[in-house]
Amino acid sequence: MDKLPFFLLMLALAVGIFAMLAVGWRNRLRRQADVDPLPEIPAELGAPLAAADGQYVASTTAGDWLDRIAVHNLGIRTNAELSVHPEGVLFDRSGAGPVFIPAARLTGVRQESGMAGKFVEKDGLLVLSWMLGTRELDSGFRTRHAEDKTTLLNALQDLIPAAPQANADSGK
């Protein structure tokens, strides 16, 4: 019987922590209510230039790897397949719905070692930078097999429009 008060205290503490997490996530959703809707997946999507299974890490505000985007389930980590098509990039996420990024909205791709609570070896994540309305976002993906990362990276670099890349290279 001496353990019952301790158990009840721990249970109340756990419930309190989960309640605070839920309130924080709800407030984040409210703050991000102005985020534009996700682009539609084209009816006719061309054959993939590259594809790989892995983990969709999250989407964050560009340059702020701790500021997850909660709306549209963009901040939820889930298993996914990333495929690069002539029309854009498709994250086919398990349980969270697909995310399609048109090629014209991609602004960059790079390799990182972490974002939004996911840290891996050096250059273990692919991070795609893209525009959703007026917001620039970073979306992270970790391939299941290391050799797939180079294939995806090359396909993504070929897909990204030359104009934004040229401006970044010249420092403008």
C-alpha positions, 0 to 999 in steps of 0.5 A, a space after each residue: 500500500 505504500 507504493 500507491 501514493 507514489 504511483 498516483 503522483 507519477 501518474 498525475 505528473 505524466 498526465 500533466 506533462 502530456 497535457 502541457 505538450 498538447 496545449 503547446 502543439 495546439 498553440 503552435 497550430 494556432 500561430 501557424 494558421 496563416 501557412 498556405 495549403 499544400 500544393 496538389 499532387 499532379 494527376 499525371 506524375 511522370 516516372 520517378 527520376 530517383 526514389 528511396 525509402 526512409 524517414 521523413 524527419 519534419 518540416 521547419 522554418 528555413 534556417 531554424 531547425 527547432 521551429 517545426 511546422 505543425 500545420 498540415 502534419 508537416 512536423 510529424 516524423 514518419 516513415 516515407 518514400 521520397 521520389 523525385 519526378 520531373 514535376 517535383 518531389 513527392 514525400 509519400 508519408 505513412 499515416 500523415 498524408 503525402 507532401 508534393 513540392 513542385 520543382 519551381 518551389 524548390 530553392 535548394 538541397 543540402 546535407 545536414 547532420 540534424 534537425 528538429 530532434 533528429 541527429 545522425 552522422 555527418 551529412 546523414 540527412 537530406 534537407 530540401 529548402 522550398 517555398 510554401 506561399 511566402 514562407 521558406 521551409 526546410 524538409 528533412 529526409 533520412 534514407 534507409 540505405 546510405 547509397 540511396 542518398 547520393 542518387 537522390 541528392 544528384 536527382 534533386 540538384 538536377 531538378 532545382 531551377 537554375 535561377 535560384 541556385 545562380 543567385 545563391 552562388 553569386 552571393 545575391 
